[in-house]
Amino acid sequence: MGDGAAAAAPSRFRTICVFCGSSAGHRKVFADAALELGHELISGESIGEVKVVDDMHQRKAEMARQSEAFIALPGGYGTMEELLEMITWCQLGIHDKPVGLLNVDGYYDPLIALFEKGATEGFINPDCKQIFVSAPTAGELLTKMEQYTRLHQEVAPATSWEISELGYGKGGAPPAEDSPSTLSPEG
């Protein structure tokens, strides 16, 4: 990690799924943040295998099954969709993995404000506002994610979600994988 104390402690995460846009955006600050996150995450291990999947649904299911945490960098519709799906799955009890927003230069401030408005208006359970963590730098975000513990009650009990596509069963946890994968839809 970025500072000496954090770098000495091993991460509890072996695999982190990073959602990001297909474009670097118009401002250098976004590309710099992605590079910073990359430096924070690189462990010297191989990146794993490339796995071809049939469609986007299978891609997201595999990413969810094989990851121990999720990070969203600034991005567009696809990034938002993947981020919101992981937040929703956590709310439903499908997973209890940390979801982090790399809030570079306040990029996610309007989305966080929307979530606050949803809670104020009664559409989002106030306890569920804690499903994700947010920070402006990669180091701060990873520290918050390491400290994350689920505080909310899931909307539906995990036992009601038997999602074979995800590899989740009655225990609510996926089977362990020996190596992370890079997933891309078959084109």
PABA-709263 format. One line per 2 residues: their letters; for each residue y, x negated, z of C-alpha. Coordinates in pm, whole numbers, plus 50000, padded with zeros to 5 digits. Last residue first. Layout:
BEGIN
A) Y/X/Z | ... $
END
This chain:
BEGIN
GE) 48882/51687/47071 | 48651/51666/47370 $
PS) 48862/51708/47680 | 48932/51389/47871 $
LT) 48805/51279/48207 | 48834/50939/48369 $
SP) 48556/50916/48618 | 48518/50784/48971 $
SD) 48194/50616/49074 | 47917/50677/49326 $
EA) 47978/51048/49360 | 47944/51245/49682 $
PP) 47839/51610/49653 | 48123/51857/49677 $
AG) 48226/52018/50004 | 48257/52386/50089 $
GK) 47927/52389/50278 | 47810/52696/50087 $
GY) 47811/52509/49760 | 48063/52319/49553 $
GL) 47946/52149/49235 | 48263/52254/49061 $
ES) 48086/52450/48787 | 47844/52584/49047 $
IE) 48122/52753/49235 | 47983/52925/49538 $
WS) 48296/53059/49699 | 48221/53323/49962 $
TA) 48117/53053/50209 | 48464/52898/50181 $
PA) 48608/53200/50359 | 48886/53367/50164 $
VE) 49258/53320/50228 | 49204/52979/50386 $
QH) 49352/52926/50730 | 49632/52674/50728 $
LR) 49674/52346/50913 | 49464/52112/50699 $
TY) 49508/51755/50807 | 49714/51503/50614 $
QE) 49774/51159/50768 | 49641/50962/50468 $
MK) 49840/51197/50242 | 50159/51123/50432 $
TL) 50101/50747/50395 | 50022/50791/50024 $
LE) 50348/50979/49975 | 50558/50720/50157 $
GA) 50411/50437/49949 | 50449/50627/49621 $
TP) 50814/50707/49683 | 51016/51030/49705 $
AS) 50773/51217/49931 | 50591/51551/49928 $
VF) 50294/51698/50110 | 50088/51998/50002 $
IQ) 49902/52275/50185 | 50174/52288/50454 $
KC) 50349/52586/50294 | 50022/52773/50354 $
DP) 50112/52842/50717 | 50418/53038/50597 $
NI) 50186/53273/50402 | 50331/53294/50054 $
FG) 50454/53623/49904 | 50645/53734/50214 $
ET) 51002/53692/50083 | 51067/53388/50304 $
AG) 50734/53234/50201 | 50806/53282/49830 $
KE) 51158/53146/49882 | 51014/52834/50046 $
FL) 50770/52795/49753 | 51064/52830/49511 $
AI) 51259/52568/49709 | 50960/52331/49676 $
LP) 50962/52396/49301 | 51339/52332/49280 $
DY) 51303/52007/49484 | 51019/51878/49262 $
YG) 51231/51633/49062 | 51427/51523/49370 $
DV) 51473/51164/49244 | 51096/51121/49229 $
NL) 50913/51387/49429 | 50564/51240/49406 $
LG) 50400/51566/49507 | 50080/51534/49708 $
VP) 49770/51752/49746 | 49533/51654/50027 $
KD) 49175/51778/50002 | 49054/52094/50176 $
HI) 48863/52243/49884 | 48755/52591/49770 $
GL) 48919/52737/50079 | 49135/52987/49891 $
QC) 49457/52808/49988 | 49306/52475/49881 $
WT) 49204/52625/49546 | 49557/52762/49509 $
IM) 49716/52421/49573 | 49473/52261/49324 $
EL) 49554/52530/49065 | 49927/52488/49126 $
LE) 49910/52116/49056 | 49701/52159/48741 $
EM) 49939/52423/48605 | 50246/52220/48697 $
TG) 50107/51909/48526 | 50023/52110/48215 $
YG) 50366/52275/48206 | 50563/51953/48232 $
GP) 50553/51638/48440 | 50687/51457/48744 $
LA) 50392/51298/48923 | 50133/51521/49087 $
IF) 49889/51359/49329 | 49545/51492/49421 $
AE) 49295/51382/49686 | 48923/51310/49728 $
SQ) 48849/51338/49359 | 48512/51390/49188 $
RA) 48481/51767/49223 | 48845/51839/49150 $
ME) 48850/51617/48841 | 48525/51775/48724 $
AK) 48659/52129/48768 | 48983/52034/48595 $
RQ) 48799/51895/48292 | 48559/52192/48283 $
HM) 48852/52429/48263 | 49026/52208/48004 $
DD) 48734/52222/47763 | 48403/52070/47653 $
VV) 48401/51752/47858 | 48385/51384/47763 $
KV) 48339/51150/48058 | 48495/50807/48064 $
EG) 48334/50604/48339 | 48472/50422/48635 $
IS) 48815/50269/48676 | 48666/49940/48786 $
EG) 48750/49814/49131 | 49047/49588/49201 $
SI) 49203/49844/49430 | 49487/49976/49217 $
LE) 49642/50274/49396 | 49974/50132/49521 $
HG) 50037/49942/49195 | 49969/50258/48995 $
LE) 50203/50455/49219 | 50478/50201/49154 $
LA) 50412/50221/48778 | 50439/50600/48787 $
AD) 50761/50571/48988 | 50907/50328/48732 $
AF) 50821/50568/48449 | 51006/50847/48631 $
VK) 51310/50630/48718 | 51340/50527/48351 $
RH) 51479/50868/48259 | 51399/51074/47950 $
GA) 51046/51173/48044 | 50738/50950/48042 $
SS) 50555/51195/47816 | 50196/51320/47845 $
GC) 50290/51451/48186 | 50121/51358/48508 $
FV) 49836/51469/48734 | 49676/51190/48937 $
CI) 49326/51247/49077 | 49256/51019/49370 $
TR) 48918/50853/49430 | 48803/50633/49718 $
FR) 49040/50788/49969 | 49032/50693/50338 $
SP) 49252/50400/50248 | 49189/50065/50411 $
AA) 49451/49953/50662 | 49601/49609/50596 $
AA) 49819/49737/50311 | 49978/49997/50538 $
AG) 50091/49735/50787 | 50217/49497/50515 $
DG) 50430/49748/50328 | 50364/49899/49984 $
M) 50000/50000/50000 $
END
